[in-house]
Amino acid sequence: MQRRTSHVKKLNSLSIDASSVLQIGDSQEVNAQSNILAVQREKAIFYQHEFEFADYDMFMAPLAVPGPTEPICVDTFHDCPHIHVKKVNVPFAAASSVVHIGSTDRLTLETRVKNIRHLLRDEPKRERRN
Amino acid sequence: MIYQVINGDICVRSVSIEDLSASASLFIGDTKTVTLLSFYETPPESLILGAIPVATALTPG
């Protein structure tokens, strides 16, 4: 597939965290995956071996990759082989996100989020219905 | 299925995105195949009532 060139005059970015990527230029394949386990507890006391990813099979379960149901023939013609962007402002990029200026072939982005709320009240008494 | 794309010229003055998180991506360029997968879980049993299980929390898994 014939690729266009991207022209960016100005890119503002404050912070790209450890697992994120700022790619300027073409690439072949981009794979980004983030597993997020968000725990809100009434009292912020957390112990060392709590809330491990391995405890939840949701982070291990394989995901069915959606695919086209029939063969698709894509014809792309670029009248103008340039993409012009004057100003890009991306202050924060976190949790394996990708800022990509250029073209690529395959882009796979995967996110797994689990939220847990922990209230420190005693268990609700199950009333016996007679 | 035949899918034909004819790209004219594209000139954008400004793109401003507050923040990107959880495998989000900002792409300025062409892409042939995009696969997006997401798994979101917050079922009723994600609400825990009761004390912190100290016994299990302190013993290494």
N, CA and C atoms of all chains as a GROMACS GRO file, in nm:
protein
  573
    1MET      N    1   0.088  -0.118   0.000
    1MET     CA    2   0.000   0.000   0.000
    1MET      C    3   0.093   0.124   0.000
    2GLN      N    4   0.066   0.215  -0.088
    2GLN     CA    5   0.149   0.335  -0.100
    2GLN      C    6   0.118   0.425   0.019
    3ARG      N    7   0.225   0.473   0.086
    3ARG     CA    8   0.197   0.546   0.211
    3ARG      C    9   0.216   0.695   0.193
    4ARG      N   10   0.142   0.771   0.270
    4ARG     CA   11   0.159   0.917   0.264
    4ARG      C   12   0.261   0.960   0.368
    5THR      N   13   0.317   1.078   0.350
    5THR     CA   14   0.411   1.128   0.451
    5THR      C   15   0.335   1.229   0.536
    6SER      N   16   0.365   1.226   0.667
    6SER     CA   17   0.295   1.315   0.761
    6SER      C   18   0.388   1.430   0.795
    7HIS      N   19   0.338   1.552   0.785
    7HIS     CA   20   0.419   1.671   0.818
    7HIS      C   21   0.354   1.736   0.938
    8VAL      N   22   0.429   1.743   1.049
    8VAL     CA   23   0.377   1.808   1.170
    8VAL      C   24   0.470   1.922   1.203
    9LYS      N   25   0.416   2.045   1.209
    9LYS     CA   26   0.503   2.161   1.234
    9LYS      C   27   0.542   2.166   1.380
   10LYS      N   28   0.440   2.146   1.469
   10LYS     CA   29   0.473   2.168   1.611
   10LYS      C   30   0.407   2.059   1.693
   11LEU      N   31   0.481   1.993   1.780
   11LEU     CA   32   0.426   1.889   1.866
   11LEU      C   33   0.455   1.926   2.011
   12ASN      N   34   0.349   1.943   2.092
   12ASN     CA   35   0.367   1.972   2.235
   12ASN      C   36   0.335   1.848   2.314
   13SER      N   37   0.430   1.808   2.400
   13SER     CA   38   0.399   1.691   2.482
   13SER      C   39   0.471   1.708   2.614
   14LEU      N   40   0.397   1.698   2.726
   14LEU     CA   41   0.458   1.721   2.857
   14LEU      C   42   0.520   1.593   2.911
   15SER      N   43   0.438   1.484   2.915
   15SER     CA   44   0.497   1.365   2.979
   15SER      C   45   0.450   1.241   2.906
   16ILE      N   46   0.548   1.153   2.875
   16ILE     CA   47   0.517   1.023   2.816
   16ILE      C   48   0.566   0.922   2.918
   17ASP      N   49   0.478   0.840   2.972
   17ASP     CA   50   0.523   0.757   3.084
   17ASP      C   51   0.595   0.633   3.034
   18ALA      N   52   0.638   0.551   3.128
   18ALA     CA   53   0.735   0.446   3.096
   18ALA      C   54   0.683   0.351   2.989
   19SER      N   55   0.552   0.326   2.989
   19SER     CA   56   0.507   0.221   2.895
   19SER      C   57   0.449   0.282   2.768
   20SER      N   58   0.463   0.414   2.749
   20SER     CA   59   0.401   0.475   2.630
   20SER      C   60   0.510   0.504   2.528
   21VAL      N   61   0.466   0.529   2.404
   21VAL     CA   62   0.560   0.546   2.294
   21VAL      C   63   0.526   0.672   2.217
   22LEU      N   64   0.628   0.750   2.186
   22LEU     CA   65   0.611   0.862   2.093
   22LEU      C   66   0.694   0.825   1.970
   23GLN      N   67   0.626   0.785   1.863
   23GLN     CA   68   0.696   0.737   1.743
   23GLN      C   69   0.683   0.841   1.634
   24ILE      N   70   0.799   0.888   1.587
   24ILE     CA   71   0.796   0.981   1.474
   24ILE      C   72   0.861   0.908   1.358
   25GLY      N   73   0.781   0.871   1.258
   25GLY     CA   74   0.833   0.793   1.145
   25GLY      C   75   0.746   0.672   1.126
   26ASP      N   76   0.768   0.603   1.015
   26ASP     CA   77   0.680   0.488   0.983
   26ASP      C   78   0.718   0.369   1.068
   27SER      N   79   0.623   0.276   1.077
   27SER     CA   80   0.654   0.151   1.149
   27SER      C   81   0.579   0.039   1.081
   28GLN      N   82   0.612  -0.084   1.119
   28GLN     CA   83   0.549  -0.199   1.055
   28GLN      C   84   0.429  -0.245   1.136
   29GLU      N   85   0.451  -0.258   1.269
   29GLU     CA   86   0.344  -0.316   1.351
   29GLU      C   87   0.348  -0.250   1.488
   30VAL      N   88   0.231  -0.216   1.541
   30VAL     CA   89   0.225  -0.156   1.675
   30VAL      C   90   0.134  -0.243   1.760
   31ASN      N   91   0.188  -0.290   1.874
   31ASN     CA   92   0.109  -0.372   1.968
   31ASN      C   93   0.111  -0.302   2.103
   32ALA      N   94  -0.006  -0.262   2.155
   32ALA     CA   95  -0.009  -0.198   2.287
   32ALA      C   96  -0.109  -0.274   2.373
   33GLN      N   97  -0.064  -0.313   2.495
   33GLN     CA   98  -0.158  -0.382   2.583
   33GLN      C   99  -0.147  -0.322   2.723
   34SER      N  100  -0.262  -0.299   2.788
   34SER     CA  101  -0.254  -0.248   2.926
   34SER      C  102  -0.356  -0.323   3.011
   35ASN      N  103  -0.306  -0.370   3.128
   35ASN     CA  104  -0.391  -0.437   3.226
   35ASN      C  105  -0.406  -0.344   3.344
   36ILE      N  106  -0.530  -0.309   3.380
   36ILE     CA  107  -0.551  -0.211   3.488
   36ILE      C  108  -0.640  -0.274   3.593
   37LEU      N  109  -0.590  -0.275   3.718
   37LEU     CA  110  -0.670  -0.326   3.829
   37LEU      C  111  -0.688  -0.208   3.925
   38ALA      N  112  -0.808  -0.148   3.926
   38ALA     CA  113  -0.829  -0.025   4.005
   38ALA      C  114  -0.904  -0.063   4.133
   39VAL      N  115  -0.838  -0.042   4.248
   39VAL     CA  116  -0.900  -0.080   4.376
   39VAL      C  117  -0.924   0.046   4.456
   40GLN      N  118  -1.050   0.068   4.498
   40GLN     CA  119  -1.078   0.181   4.587
   40GLN      C  120  -1.121   0.125   4.721
   41ARG      N  121  -1.045   0.155   4.824
   41ARG     CA  122  -1.074   0.100   4.958
   41ARG      C  123  -1.104   0.214   5.050
   42GLU      N  124  -1.201   0.190   5.146
   42GLU     CA  125  -1.244   0.298   5.235
   42GLU      C  126  -1.123   0.354   5.308
   43LYS      N  127  -1.037   0.263   5.363
   43LYS     CA  128  -0.913   0.310   5.425
   43LYS      C  129  -0.798   0.265   5.335
   44ALA      N  130  -0.712   0.356   5.299
   44ALA     CA  131  -0.609   0.323   5.200
   44ALA      C  132  -0.499   0.241   5.264
   45ILE      N  133  -0.532   0.118   5.304
   45ILE     CA  134  -0.430   0.028   5.358
   45ILE      C  135  -0.417  -0.086   5.259
   46PHE      N  136  -0.296  -0.102   5.203
   46PHE     CA  137  -0.279  -0.209   5.106
   46PHE      C  138  -0.160  -0.293   5.149
   47TYR      N  139  -0.175  -0.425   5.131
   47TYR     CA  140  -0.065  -0.513   5.172
   47TYR      C  141   0.008  -0.561   5.046
   48GLN      N  142   0.122  -0.630   5.071
   48GLN     CA  143   0.211  -0.659   4.961
   48GLN      C  144   0.149  -0.758   4.862
   49HIS      N  145   0.091  -0.866   4.915
   49HIS     CA  146   0.050  -0.974   4.822
   49HIS      C  147  -0.098  -0.969   4.794
   50GLU      N  148  -0.151  -0.852   4.787
   50GLU     CA  149  -0.295  -0.842   4.757
   50GLU      C  150  -0.311  -0.805   4.612
   51PHE      N  151  -0.428  -0.835   4.559
   51PHE     CA  152  -0.464  -0.789   4.424
   51PHE      C  153  -0.354  -0.816   4.323
   52GLU      N  154  -0.326  -0.944   4.306
   52GLU     CA  155  -0.227  -0.980   4.202
   52GLU      C  156  -0.304  -1.003   4.072
   53PHE      N  157  -0.241  -0.972   3.960
   53PHE     CA  158  -0.307  -0.995   3.831
   53PHE      C  159  -0.342  -1.142   3.814
   54ALA      N  160  -0.253  -1.230   3.867
   54ALA     CA  161  -0.274  -1.374   3.844
   54ALA      C  162  -0.400  -1.422   3.915
   55ASP      N  163  -0.447  -1.346   4.016
   55ASP     CA  164  -0.566  -1.394   4.089
   55ASP      C  165  -0.690  -1.383   4.005
   56TYR      N  166  -0.687  -1.302   3.900
   56TYR     CA  167  -0.811  -1.280   3.823
   56TYR      C  168  -0.791  -1.338   3.684
   57ASP      N  169  -0.877  -1.436   3.646
   57ASP     CA  170  -0.852  -1.500   3.517
   57ASP      C  171  -0.892  -1.408   3.401
   58MET      N  172  -0.954  -1.296   3.432
   58MET     CA  173  -0.992  -1.203   3.324
   58MET      C  174  -0.866  -1.151   3.254
   59PHE      N  175  -0.754  -1.140   3.328
   59PHE     CA  176  -0.633  -1.086   3.264
   59PHE      C  177  -0.562  -1.193   3.183
   60MET      N  178  -0.601  -1.323   3.207
   60MET     CA  179  -0.531  -1.430   3.133
   60MET      C  180  -0.615  -1.477   3.014
   61ALA      N  181  -0.745  -1.450   3.019
   61ALA     CA  182  -0.834  -1.511   2.919
   61ALA      C  183  -0.795  -1.460   2.780
   62PRO      N  184  -0.781  -1.549   2.683
   62PRO     CA  185  -0.749  -1.504   2.547
   62PRO      C  186  -0.870  -1.434   2.486
   63LEU      N  187  -0.845  -1.331   2.410
   63LEU     CA  188  -0.956  -1.255   2.351
   63LEU      C  189  -0.972  -1.297   2.206
   64ALA      N  190  -1.095  -1.314   2.161
   64ALA     CA  191  -1.118  -1.351   2.020
   64ALA      C  192  -1.094  -1.227   1.936
   65VAL      N  193  -1.001  -1.237   1.842
   65VAL     CA  194  -0.967  -1.120   1.760
   65VAL      C  195  -1.074  -1.107   1.652
   66PRO      N  196  -1.142  -0.992   1.644
   66PRO     CA  197  -1.246  -0.976   1.541
   66PRO      C  198  -1.182  -0.971   1.403
   67GLY      N  199  -1.243  -1.037   1.307
   67GLY     CA  200  -1.183  -1.034   1.172
   67GLY      C  201  -1.292  -1.014   1.068
   68PRO      N  202  -1.254  -0.977   0.948
   68PRO     CA  203  -1.355  -0.956   0.842
   68PRO      C  204  -1.422  -1.090   0.807
   69THR      N  205  -1.552  -1.085   0.780
   69THR     CA  206  -1.623  -1.211   0.753
   69THR      C  207  -1.606  -1.250   0.606
   70GLU      N  208  -1.566  -1.157   0.522
   70GLU     CA  209  -1.550  -1.193   0.378
   70GLU      C  210  -1.424  -1.121   0.329
   71PRO      N  211  -1.364  -1.170   0.222
   71PRO     CA  212  -1.241  -1.104   0.174
   71PRO      C  213  -1.271  -0.962   0.130
   72ILE      N  214  -1.187  -0.868   0.171
   72ILE     CA  215  -1.208  -0.727   0.136
   72ILE      C  216  -1.091  -0.683   0.049
   73CYS      N  217  -1.122  -0.626  -0.068
   73CYS     CA  218  -1.014  -0.577  -0.156
   73CYS      C  219  -1.012  -0.426  -0.142
   74VAL      N  220  -0.902  -0.373  -0.083
   74VAL     CA  221  -0.895  -0.230  -0.054
   74VAL      C  222  -0.806  -0.165  -0.159
   75ASP      N  223  -0.862  -0.067  -0.233
   75ASP     CA  224  -0.779   0.009  -0.327
   75ASP      C  225  -0.767   0.150  -0.273
   76THR      N  226  -0.645   0.194  -0.250
   76THR     CA  227  -0.626   0.329  -0.195
   76THR      C  228  -0.548   0.411  -0.295
   77PHE      N  229  -0.601   0.528  -0.329
   77PHE     CA  230  -0.528   0.617  -0.420
   77PHE      C  231  -0.509   0.750  -0.348
   78HIS      N  232  -0.387   0.799  -0.344
   78HIS     CA  233  -0.361   0.927  -0.278
   78HIS      C  234  -0.340   1.034  -0.384
   79ASP      N  235  -0.444   1.122  -0.400
   79ASP     CA  236  -0.422   1.233  -0.493
   79ASP      C  237  -0.308   1.319  -0.441
   80CYS      N  238  -0.313   1.346  -0.305
   80CYS     CA  239  -0.206   1.428  -0.248
   80CYS      C  240  -0.132   1.341  -0.148
   81PRO      N  241  -0.004   1.308  -0.170
   81PRO     CA  242   0.067   1.213  -0.083
   81PRO      C  243   0.117   1.275   0.047
   82HIS      N  244   0.052   1.383   0.094
   82HIS     CA  245   0.100   1.446   0.219
   82HIS      C  246  -0.015   1.462   0.316
   83ILE      N  247   0.018   1.455   0.446
   83ILE     CA  248  -0.077   1.489   0.552
   83ILE      C  249  -0.014   1.604   0.628
   84HIS      N  250  -0.081   1.718   0.633
   84HIS     CA  251  -0.022   1.836   0.701
   84HIS      C  252  -0.098   1.861   0.830
   85VAL      N  253  -0.025   1.867   0.940
   85VAL     CA  254  -0.086   1.908   1.068
   85VAL      C  255   0.003   2.017   1.126
   86LYS      N  256  -0.058   2.133   1.153
   86LYS     CA  257   0.027   2.243   1.197
   86LYS      C  258   0.070   2.222   1.341
   87LYS      N  259  -0.029   2.194   1.430
   87LYS     CA  260   0.006   2.190   1.572
   87LYS      C  261  -0.059   2.069   1.637
   88VAL      N  262   0.018   1.990   1.711
   88VAL     CA  263  -0.036   1.876   1.785
   88VAL      C  264  -0.004   1.899   1.932
   89ASN      N  265  -0.110   1.891   2.014
   89ASN     CA  266  -0.089   1.917   2.157
   89ASN      C  267  -0.134   1.795   2.235
   90VAL      N  268  -0.039   1.714   2.284
   90VAL     CA  269  -0.074   1.594   2.361
   90VAL      C  270   0.002   1.600   2.493
   91PRO      N  271  -0.051   1.668   2.594
   91PRO     CA  272   0.028   1.686   2.716
   91PRO      C  273   0.064   1.554   2.783
   92PHE      N  274  -0.032   1.462   2.796
   92PHE     CA  275  -0.001   1.341   2.873
   92PHE      C  276  -0.030   1.216   2.791
   93ALA      N  277   0.061   1.119   2.799
   93ALA     CA  278   0.035   0.988   2.736
   93ALA      C  279   0.075   0.885   2.841
   94ALA      N  280  -0.022   0.804   2.885
   94ALA     CA  281   0.009   0.709   2.993
   94ALA      C  282  -0.048   0.572   2.961
   95ALA      N  283  -0.006   0.471   3.039
   95ALA     CA  284  -0.062   0.334   3.032
   95ALA      C  285  -0.059   0.281   2.888
   96SER      N  286   0.057   0.263   2.840
   96SER     CA  287   0.089   0.205   2.707
   96SER      C  288   0.005   0.266   2.597
   97SER      N  289   0.009   0.397   2.590
   97SER     CA  290  -0.060   0.461   2.476
   97SER      C  291   0.048   0.504   2.376
   98VAL      N  292   0.003   0.531   2.256
   98VAL     CA  293   0.098   0.551   2.145
   98VAL      C  294   0.066   0.681   2.074
   99VAL      N  295   0.166   0.768   2.061
   99VAL     CA  296   0.151   0.887   1.977
   99VAL      C  297   0.238   0.860   1.855
  100HIS      N  298   0.175   0.847   1.738
  100HIS     CA  299   0.247   0.794   1.621
  100HIS      C  300   0.231   0.891   1.506
  101ILE      N  301   0.343   0.947   1.465
  101ILE     CA  302   0.337   1.038   1.349
  101ILE      C  303   0.405   0.965   1.236
  102GLY      N  304   0.324   0.911   1.146
  102GLY     CA  305   0.379   0.829   1.037
  102GLY      C  306   0.281   0.717   1.011
  103SER      N  307   0.316   0.629   0.923
  103SER     CA  308   0.221   0.524   0.886
  103SER      C  309   0.266   0.390   0.941
  104THR      N  310   0.172   0.296   0.943
  104THR     CA  311   0.205   0.161   0.989
  104THR      C  312   0.115   0.062   0.917
  105ASP      N  313   0.146  -0.066   0.935
  105ASP     CA  314   0.062  -0.167   0.869
  105ASP      C  315  -0.042  -0.221   0.964
  106ARG      N  316   0.004  -0.273   1.079
  106ARG     CA  317  -0.091  -0.337   1.173
  106ARG      C  318  -0.086  -0.265   1.306
  107LEU      N  319  -0.206  -0.236   1.359
  107LEU     CA  320  -0.215  -0.167   1.488
  107LEU      C  321  -0.307  -0.250   1.577
  108THR      N  322  -0.254  -0.300   1.690
  108THR     CA  323  -0.337  -0.380   1.780
  108THR      C  324  -0.333  -0.316   1.918
  109LEU      N  325  -0.448  -0.273   1.968
  109LEU     CA  326  -0.454  -0.207   2.099
  109LEU      C  327  -0.545  -0.291   2.188
  110GLU      N  328  -0.496  -0.326   2.310
  110GLU     CA  329  -0.575  -0.412   2.397
  110GLU      C  330  -0.578  -0.350   2.537
  111THR      N  331  -0.697  -0.341   2.596
  111THR     CA  332  -0.711  -0.284   2.730
  111THR      C  333  -0.793  -0.378   2.815
  112ARG      N  334  -0.748  -0.407   2.939
  112ARG     CA  335  -0.828  -0.487   3.033
  112ARG      C  336  -0.838  -0.410   3.164
  113VAL      N  337  -0.959  -0.375   3.201
  113VAL     CA  338  -0.978  -0.293   3.321
  113VAL      C  339  -1.068  -0.370   3.417
  114LYS      N  340  -1.027  -0.374   3.546
  114LYS     CA  341  -1.115  -0.432   3.648
  114LYS      C  342  -1.122  -0.334   3.765
  115ASN      N  343  -1.242  -0.298   3.804
  115ASN     CA  344  -1.262  -0.204   3.916
  115ASN      C  345  -1.310  -0.280   4.038
  116ILE      N  346  -1.253  -0.250   4.154
  116ILE     CA  347  -1.297  -0.315   4.279
  116ILE      C  348  -1.319  -0.205   4.382
  117ARG      N  349  -1.435  -0.209   4.449
  117ARG     CA  350  -1.461  -0.115   4.560
  117ARG      C  351  -1.462  -0.197   4.688
  118HIS      N  352  -1.394  -0.151   4.789
  118HIS     CA  353  -1.392  -0.228   4.914
  118HIS      C  354  -1.437  -0.137   5.027
  119LEU      N  355  -1.560  -0.164   5.078
  119LEU     CA  356  -1.611  -0.085   5.190
  119LEU      C  357  -1.588  -0.166   5.316
  120LEU      N  358  -1.538  -0.100   5.424
  120LEU     CA  359  -1.496  -0.175   5.542
  120LEU      C  360  -1.610  -0.196   5.639
  121ARG      N  361  -1.737  -0.197   5.591
  121ARG     CA  362  -1.844  -0.225   5.686
  121ARG      C  363  -1.854  -0.374   5.706
  122ASP      N  364  -1.922  -0.422   5.816
  122ASP     CA  365  -1.933  -0.566   5.835
  122ASP      C  366  -2.038  -0.619   5.736
  123GLU      N  367  -2.026  -0.754   5.709
  123GLU     CA  368  -2.109  -0.812   5.603
  123GLU      C  369  -2.258  -0.790   5.634
  124PRO      N  370  -2.339  -0.767   5.532
  124PRO     CA  371  -2.484  -0.751   5.556
  124PRO      C  372  -2.540  -0.882   5.610
  125LYS      N  373  -2.626  -0.869   5.718
  125LYS     CA  374  -2.684  -0.991   5.776
  125LYS      C  375  -2.791  -1.040   5.679
  126ARG      N  376  -2.788  -1.171   5.648
  126ARG     CA  377  -2.892  -1.223   5.556
  126ARG      C  378  -3.015  -1.249   5.639
  127GLU      N  379  -3.126  -1.169   5.613
  127GLU     CA  380  -3.245  -1.193   5.696
  127GLU      C  381  -3.308  -1.323   5.650
  128ARG      N  382  -3.350  -1.403   5.751
  128ARG     CA  383  -3.412  -1.531   5.715
  128ARG      C  384  -3.559  -1.504   5.684
  129ARG      N  385  -3.603  -1.539   5.562
  129ARG     CA  386  -3.744  -1.519   5.528
  129ARG      C  387  -3.819  -1.642   5.575
  130ASN      N  388  -3.919  -1.626   5.671
  130ASN     CA  389  -3.996  -1.747   5.712
  130ASN      C  390  -4.141  -1.733   5.669
  131MET      N  391  -1.584  -0.804  -0.123
  131MET     CA  392  -1.620  -0.661  -0.110
  131MET      C  393  -1.501  -0.579  -0.163
  132ILE      N  394  -1.535  -0.481  -0.248
  132ILE     CA  395  -1.429  -0.393  -0.300
  132ILE      C  396  -1.444  -0.258  -0.231
  133TYR      N  397  -1.334  -0.212  -0.175
  133TYR     CA  398  -1.342  -0.089  -0.094
  133TYR      C  399  -1.239   0.005  -0.152
  134GLN      N  400  -1.288   0.114  -0.213
  134GLN     CA  401  -1.195   0.203  -0.281
  134GLN      C  402  -1.184   0.334  -0.205
  135VAL      N  403  -1.060   0.382  -0.186
  135VAL     CA  404  -1.039   0.505  -0.110
  135VAL      C  405  -0.959   0.600  -0.198
  136ILE      N  406  -1.010   0.722  -0.216
  136ILE     CA  407  -0.932   0.823  -0.290
  136ILE      C  408  -0.910   0.938  -0.194
  137ASN      N  409  -0.783   0.958  -0.154
  137ASN     CA  410  -0.752   1.059  -0.052
  137ASN      C  411  -0.713   1.188  -0.119
  138GLY      N  412  -0.787   1.295  -0.086
  138GLY     CA  413  -0.748   1.428  -0.133
  138GLY      C  414  -0.644   1.482  -0.036
  139ASP      N  415  -0.619   1.614  -0.041
  139ASP     CA  416  -0.518   1.665   0.054
  139ASP      C  417  -0.586   1.696   0.187
  140ILE      N  418  -0.510   1.673   0.293
  140ILE     CA  419  -0.568   1.691   0.426
  140ILE      C  420  -0.476   1.783   0.504
  141CYS      N  421  -0.528   1.901   0.545
  141CYS     CA  422  -0.445   1.997   0.619
  141CYS      C  423  -0.521   2.034   0.746
  142VAL      N  424  -0.464   1.995   0.859
  142VAL     CA  425  -0.530   2.021   0.988
  142VAL      C  426  -0.452   2.131   1.057
  143ARG      N  427  -0.526   2.228   1.117
  143ARG     CA  428  -0.452   2.337   1.180
  143ARG      C  429  -0.402   2.295   1.317
  144SER      N  430  -0.491   2.236   1.398
  144SER     CA  431  -0.443   2.205   1.533
  144SER      C  432  -0.516   2.082   1.585
  145VAL      N  433  -0.444   1.994   1.652
  145VAL     CA  434  -0.503   1.878   1.719
  145VAL      C  435  -0.465   1.890   1.865
  146SER      N  436  -0.566   1.885   1.954
  146SER     CA  437  -0.530   1.896   2.095
  146SER      C  438  -0.604   1.787   2.171
  147ILE      N  439  -0.530   1.698   2.237
  147ILE     CA  440  -0.591   1.588   2.311
  147ILE      C  441  -0.542   1.598   2.455
  148GLU      N  442  -0.633   1.605   2.550
  148GLU     CA  443  -0.593   1.631   2.689
  148GLU      C  444  -0.500   1.521   2.738
  149ASP      N  445  -0.546   1.398   2.738
  149ASP     CA  446  -0.448   1.292   2.772
  149ASP      C  447  -0.491   1.161   2.708
  150LEU      N  448  -0.392   1.079   2.683
  150LEU     CA  449  -0.414   0.948   2.623
  150LEU      C  450  -0.384   0.846   2.732
  151SER      N  451  -0.476   0.754   2.754
  151SER     CA  452  -0.440   0.651   2.854
  151SER      C  453  -0.505   0.520   2.816
  152ALA      N  454  -0.458   0.410   2.879
  152ALA     CA  455  -0.511   0.274   2.859
  152ALA      C  456  -0.512   0.238   2.710
  153SER      N  457  -0.395   0.227   2.655
  153SER     CA  458  -0.377   0.182   2.516
  153SER      C  459  -0.453   0.266   2.417
  154ALA      N  460  -0.464   0.392   2.442
  154ALA     CA  461  -0.524   0.479   2.340
  154ALA      C  462  -0.412   0.516   2.244
  155SER      N  463  -0.449   0.562   2.124
  155SER     CA  464  -0.339   0.599   2.034
  155SER      C  465  -0.382   0.713   1.943
  156LEU      N  466  -0.288   0.803   1.921
  156LEU     CA  467  -0.311   0.917   1.831
  156LEU      C  468  -0.228   0.890   1.707
  157PHE      N  469  -0.294   0.877   1.592
  157PHE     CA  470  -0.225   0.837   1.470
  157PHE      C  471  -0.235   0.948   1.368
  158ILE      N  472  -0.119   0.991   1.319
  158ILE     CA  473  -0.120   1.084   1.207
  158ILE      C  474  -0.050   1.012   1.094
  159GLY      N  475  -0.128   0.944   1.008
  159GLY     CA  476  -0.067   0.864   0.901
  159GLY      C  477  -0.162   0.755   0.860
  160ASP      N  478  -0.116   0.668   0.773
  160ASP     CA  479  -0.205   0.562   0.722
  160ASP      C  480  -0.187   0.435   0.802
  161THR      N  481  -0.292   0.356   0.805
  161THR     CA  482  -0.284   0.225   0.870
  161THR      C  483  -0.363   0.126   0.786
  162LYS      N  484  -0.313   0.003   0.774
  162LYS     CA  485  -0.387  -0.094   0.693
  162LYS      C  486  -0.488  -0.167   0.781
  163THR      N  487  -0.442  -0.220   0.895
  163THR     CA  488  -0.533  -0.300   0.977
  163THR      C  489  -0.531  -0.249   1.119
  164VAL      N  490  -0.650  -0.223   1.175
  164VAL     CA  491  -0.657  -0.177   1.314
  164VAL      C  492  -0.738  -0.279   1.392
  165THR      N  493  -0.683  -0.334   1.501
  165THR     CA  494  -0.757  -0.429   1.585
  165THR      C  495  -0.768  -0.368   1.724
  166LEU      N  496  -0.888  -0.347   1.770
  166LEU     CA  497  -0.908  -0.286   1.903
  166LEU      C  498  -0.978  -0.390   1.991
  167LEU      N  499  -0.917  -0.418   2.107
  167LEU     CA  500  -0.977  -0.516   2.198
  167LEU      C  501  -0.991  -0.450   2.334
  168SER      N  502  -1.105  -0.471   2.398
  168SER     CA  503  -1.114  -0.414   2.532
  168SER      C  504  -1.196  -0.508   2.618
  169PHE      N  505  -1.162  -0.511   2.746
  169PHE     CA  506  -1.221  -0.606   2.841
  169PHE      C  507  -1.251  -0.523   2.965
  170TYR      N  508  -1.375  -0.500   2.996
  170TYR     CA  509  -1.406  -0.412   3.110
  170TYR      C  510  -1.489  -0.491   3.209
  171GLU      N  511  -1.448  -0.496   3.334
  171GLU     CA  512  -1.522  -0.581   3.428
  171GLU      C  513  -1.544  -0.505   3.558
  172THR      N  514  -1.669  -0.480   3.592
  172THR     CA  515  -1.700  -0.431   3.726
  172THR      C  516  -1.835  -0.488   3.769
  173PRO      N  517  -1.839  -0.624   3.784
  173PRO     CA  518  -1.964  -0.690   3.820
  173PRO      C  519  -1.999  -0.662   3.966
  174PRO      N  520  -2.120  -0.698   4.008
  174PRO     CA  521  -2.162  -0.676   4.148
  174PRO      C  522  -2.060  -0.732   4.247
  175GLU      N  523  -1.999  -0.848   4.213
  175GLU     CA  524  -1.911  -0.902   4.318
  175GLU      C  525  -1.780  -0.824   4.329
  176SER      N  526  -1.767  -0.717   4.249
  176SER     CA  527  -1.647  -0.636   4.268
  176SER      C  528  -1.662  -0.546   4.389
  177LEU      N  529  -1.783  -0.541   4.446
  177LEU     CA  530  -1.802  -0.460   4.566
  177LEU      C  531  -1.782  -0.554   4.685
  178ILE      N  532  -1.675  -0.533   4.762
  178ILE     CA  533  -1.646  -0.621   4.876
  178ILE      C  534  -1.690  -0.548   5.002
  179LEU      N  535  -1.767  -0.616   5.087
  179LEU     CA  536  -1.804  -0.557   5.216
  179LEU      C  537  -1.735  -0.639   5.323
  180GLY      N  538  -1.666  -0.573   5.415
  180GLY     CA  539  -1.606  -0.652   5.522
  180GLY      C  540  -1.462  -0.612   5.541
  181ALA      N  541  -1.399  -0.674   5.639
  181ALA     CA  542  -1.264  -0.633   5.678
  181ALA      C  543  -1.164  -0.680   5.573
  182ILE      N  544  -1.043  -0.625   5.584
  182ILE     CA  545  -0.935  -0.664   5.491
  182ILE      C  546  -0.890  -0.805   5.529
  183PRO      N  547  -0.884  -0.898   5.434
  183PRO     CA  548  -0.841  -1.036   5.467
  183PRO      C  549  -0.693  -1.036   5.502
  184VAL      N  550  -0.657  -0.998   5.625
  184VAL     CA  551  -0.516  -0.980   5.660
  184VAL      C  552  -0.440  -1.111   5.645
  185ALA      N  553  -0.505  -1.221   5.683
  185ALA     CA  554  -0.432  -1.350   5.681
  185ALA      C  555  -0.381  -1.377   5.540
  186THR      N  556  -0.471  -1.369   5.443
  186THR     CA  557  -0.424  -1.402   5.306
  186THR      C  558  -0.337  -1.289   5.252
  187ALA      N  559  -0.363  -1.166   5.296
  187ALA     CA  560  -0.291  -1.054   5.234
  187ALA      C  561  -0.144  -1.059   5.270
  188LEU      N  562  -0.111  -1.110   5.389
  188LEU     CA  563   0.030  -1.103   5.430
  188LEU      C  564   0.108  -1.226   5.388
  189THR      N  565   0.038  -1.341   5.368
  189THR     CA  566   0.118  -1.460   5.333
  189THR      C  567   0.150  -1.454   5.182
  190PRO      N  568   0.276  -1.478   5.144
  190PRO     CA  569   0.310  -1.473   5.000
  190PRO      C  570   0.230  -1.575   4.923
  191GLY      N  571   0.187  -1.536   4.804
  191GLY     CA  572   0.094  -1.619   4.721
  191GLY      C  573   0.158  -1.743   4.668
   0.00000   0.00000   0.00000
